[in-house]
Amino acid sequence: MIEESNVKLVTSIPGPKSIEILEERKKYVADGVSVSTDIAIAEAKGALIKDVDGNVFLDFAAGIGVQNVGHCDPEIVEEIKKQTELFIHPSYNVVTYESYGALAKKLTEITVGDYEKKVMFANSGAEAVENAIKIARTYTKKTGVLSATGSFHGRTNMTMSITSKYKPYKNGFGPFAPETYKFDFPYSYRAPLGVSEEEYADECINRLKTMLKTTLSPDMIACLIIEPLQGEGGFVVPSAKYMRELQKVCNENNIVFIVDEIQAGFARTGKMFAHEHYGIEPDIITMSKSIAAGVPLSAVVAKKEIMDSACVGGIGGTYSGSPLGCVAALKVIEKIEKENLCEKSLKLGGYIMERLNEMKEKYTVIGDVRGLGAMVGLEFVKDRSTKEPAADLVKSIIKKCYENGVIFLNAGILGNVIRFLPPLVMTDEQVKYGMDVLEESIKECI
Ligand SMILES: Cc1ncc(COP(=O)(O)O)c(C=O)c1O
């Protein structure tokens, strides 16, 4: 049990036990599996991680956006424990268990759209995206896939093909899936000089419309996929108008509109799903990460007629919709609703934004502060007028924070963004501590 309520460092970082465990990692585990810290975890609770040497860290990574409800929430742990004593894996393709259907029903209820929906489960975010694309293709009898510049959708063949950042995600891993095309996402902070945010977003939509009339045709495009707030791409927020225009383009051209809520969903942005900020109604939504507080689970929620176009046996898989994931997810959603985690996300994000905007006034290396709720990005530049990205500075600030007990991750197509994904249960004292450490680290690194 973690007794501490905040950061406590008792050895040098990493401590001796962590070093020993990391030695094994280096020797036996693939170098291609990356790691942001060099500590080994002993336990986690809420927004804290304790390592094997007894050091306690404050976690702004939350298992890469998985622990919105906080690490090891006792009620969720209890649900998982109870389930393990009953059955762990009979496979939903062999026998039916109630929690799968109950969770499917709940997801149709908590997503926008007053029409019949159906749900399927998978294990990872990438798998949900793969399935969403398969379903859109069989429904439309078309094959092309449109994805946004700057997007990230996973590491499988299709999902890396529609992902933007070449290195590391595509590096040496080709050939890529055919018939995937890019449309422009309005990265407002990096809009062409003198062009307003709105003009830039309009221009991106116009380019998409032109592309559909020239190099492509709506007759060949099955679906368009977009993150409601770009995650790995640098926590970039599009405008509501842009998102609504995208939906219009899709509706007018029989293109299935897929919104990838894998990183932004489950109260992260102050709404259950981030696309609720824009007044849009996706045809398909992909979900994962915080859905089940760390039990591997992902979901595809689609309009009924779209979902049911997939033939029997064509979607799913051995582990899809694990009972442990389903019971955990039902509890996660109950907690988000009962404990007003959407409100907590807004309050936590509001405080983080306020502190970051104050820092922006003081430190010229901060180019942009942006986000929705508690999904916040801080972009660093070498020079505010040229906006030259400061990726090395981000690396050193993150390292300094970590050495002082606060874990942050970077993001961004240019690697120059610090992302904030705190568990939404992070206390006022903890978030203040984290922001203080961040500010001190910025001062020391510039
Ligand atoms: C928006 C988005 N889509 C898809 C994925 C892929 O999820 P996974 O790593 O579980 O395959 C991620 C992971 O970061 C993501 O952020």
PDBQT file of the ligand as one rigid body, heavy atoms in Angstrom, charges set to zero:
ROOT
HETATM    1  C1  LIG A 501      -5.817   8.108 -30.957  1.00  0.00    +0.000 C 
HETATM    2  C2  LIG A 501      -5.176   6.766 -30.846  1.00  0.00    +0.000 A 
HETATM    3  N1  LIG A 501      -5.585   5.780 -31.656  1.00  0.00    +0.000 NA
HETATM    4  C3  LIG A 501      -5.048   4.544 -31.589  1.00  0.00    +0.000 A 
HETATM    5  C4  LIG A 501      -4.043   4.250 -30.692  1.00  0.00    +0.000 A 
HETATM    6  C5  LIG A 501      -3.443   2.875 -30.656  1.00  0.00    +0.000 C 
HETATM    7  O1  LIG A 501      -3.772   2.229 -29.458  1.00  0.00    +0.000 OA
HETATM    8  P1  LIG A 501      -2.932   0.958 -28.982  1.00  0.00    +0.000 P 
HETATM    9  O2  LIG A 501      -1.571   1.429 -28.624  1.00  0.00    +0.000 OA
HETATM   10  O3  LIG A 501      -3.716   0.436 -27.804  1.00  0.00    +0.000 OA
HETATM   11  O4  LIG A 501      -2.944  -0.014 -30.118  1.00  0.00    +0.000 OA
HETATM   12  C6  LIG A 501      -3.588   5.260 -29.829  1.00  0.00    +0.000 A 
HETATM   13  C7  LIG A 501      -2.493   4.995 -28.877  1.00  0.00    +0.000 C 
HETATM   14  O5  LIG A 501      -1.844   5.858 -28.368  1.00  0.00    +0.000 OA
HETATM   15  C8  LIG A 501      -4.162   6.541 -29.912  1.00  0.00    +0.000 A 
HETATM   16  O6  LIG A 501      -3.753   7.548 -29.124  1.00  0.00    +0.000 OA
ENDROOT
TORSDOF 0
